[in-house]
Amino acid sequence: MGDVILITGAGKPTGIGFEAARQLAQAGGSVILTARRGADADARATELRGLGHDVAGLELDVTDDGSIDAVANAVRARHGRLDVLINNAAATGVYGETIAVADLDTARATLEATLFGAWRVTQAMLPLLNHSDVARIVNVSSGAGSHADPAFGLTTGNGMGAAYGIAKAALNALTSRLAVENPGMRVNAVCPGFTATFEGGEAMGARPVAEGAAGVVWAARLPKDGPTGGFFRDGQPLGW
């Protein structure tokens, strides 16, 4: 029996979430991909089912408790358990934003989707994850939320935007605490790297989406004795 996998923020055809769904479904998983717009989730799921994969699409707004509860109930009714939760949904914030001039309402919205969205979904899915023999939680983070990334880290002054980096740093902190509180699960944060999820990305030096998603898939398929509480890129530790 394959893993039951839930992925948030998987509605974009060129996104990390959708590519991770494709790779995991191809490996034999039963994938529930979600998107804020139900039509996007349905379209992506239909595309993968057309390739012969076991994929369902559900509408999920990670900032809405009712939406999250509806998805949790659907997973419970269909599968009775969840083996893998991939928290991929996030807000990108404002490129070039600095602390001094940041619009705090926009910053709150970024934190609401990126940090509290993942937190809300995890809370709702933990009872289902507790029914898994090898439960894994993957929080899709970014080097922009670390002090160690030499190109995009918090100390580099890059243009990723203050709220985005701070939200990802907070997501990394959430990952650490979740791992401590759930020692039987594998809980990790993953940075996909600079990935061509946007038009013209590869011309700017971004890696193909399949390469970025591969690290997420690696964390989603960790064995029971795999690492937990870490931050990784391409399966290798990345400094916090």
Secondary structure, 3 states (H helix, E strand, C coil): CCCEEEECCCCCCCCHHHHHHHHHHHCCCEEEEEECCHHHHHHHHHHHHCCCCCEEEEECCCCCHHHHHHHHHHHHHHCCCCCEEEECCCCCCCCCCCCCCCCHHHHHHHHHHHHHHHHHHHHHHHHHHCCCCCCEEEEECCHHHCCCCCCCCCCCCCCCCHHHHHHHHHHHHHHHHHHHHCCCCEEEEECCCCECCCCCCHHHCCECHHHHHHHHHHHHCCCCCCCCCCEEECCEECCC
